[in-house]
Amino acid sequence: MPDDPFSAGLEQFSRAMALPWRLFSKPSGDAFLEALRRRNILLDALFYDVRVVTREEAADLSPAKAGEGTILIVPPGGGGGLIVCSTIESFFDAGGEEISTLTVAGVGSSALGTAAFARNVADAIGAPVAAVVSGYGLADLVTEATGGFLWLTGLTTLHDLWGRLDRSLDWVRAAATDPNAGGADPVVAERDADVVLALLRDERARFDLIVAHSKGNMVVGEALHALQREDRVRSDHIGETVHIVSISSRHQMPRSCRQVTEIVGRWDLIGSFATRRDAPPDVVVPDAWHHTNTDLVGHLPVTRVLKEVLGTGEDAAPG
């Protein structure tokens, strides 16, 4: 019996139960954005292979435990339960130095969609992966109000404008941080791109593969461009040693990134609106659309395609 209906229902229930806690800790924006978060749980069931997340794991993915910027350690199916890490340090304390793959889901995914996408990737490589939960700030309000799609059609400037406004409200978030934590940890600050940036700049990280889906590629791109501006040496090292796999989107990565593989579905009209069009994608998956839920027709089979790309070294799938 598939777990996804139960997982989606449990996530809805956990959000409702956690709403008073969210309003108390961050009154500025959570009430305004809660309706969008609820909608995204349904999007997760559409766009991601949520059946691979067990009922026990779903119970740990409430917003109080796994909000935006949280890091998940997700093993392959049958390899044990996932681990929720609320800070960068807790991630490394849980064995983060041994993890070689970083994933970021998109379409404004909740922790449920993030875990499902990460599980697909973990199954492909046969090892645990790190997954950063993407989510909502004011910067995401305009684009996510339409399901995370319109950023692909030229709203990047508007997203940046709201991003600056969002960052100007750091004094509100400071009230919810631990004064003894020693500063604004990127996870506490709830910035998905900042958490990815913090992981990439940390010398303890040993990533050699980054896999992102849809808008998650924009998060990865923002982090990589920021790292290039602040530390060119580190940026060049990552560009030379890390393989970036972009699924269902073709966001421009820094030129220092030597190995970028773009995977799109043949009928993916959403991904085709991406801004980078100077070359054809590396892999075109026949009869696939934007979603990765293997229970639905027209899905992009993440695990199988990644096994082909990473295991055989082929640059393109037949199609």
Secondary structure, DSSP 4 states (H G I P E B T S, - for coil): --SHHHHHHHHHHHHHHHHHHHHHH-TTTHHHHHHHHHHHHHHHHHHS-GGGS-HHHHTT--TTTS-TT-EEEEPPTTS---EEESSHHHHHHTTGGG--EEEE--TT--HHHHHHHHHHHHHHHTS-EEEEPP---HHHHHHHTTTS-GGGGT-HHHHHHHHHHHHTTHHHHHTTS-TTSSS--HHHHT-HHHHHHHHHH-TT----EEEEETTHHHHHHHHHHHHHHH-HHHHHHHHHH-EEEEES--PPPPTT--EEEEEEETT-TTGGG-S--SS--SEEETT--S---TTSTT---HHHHHHHHHHH--S----
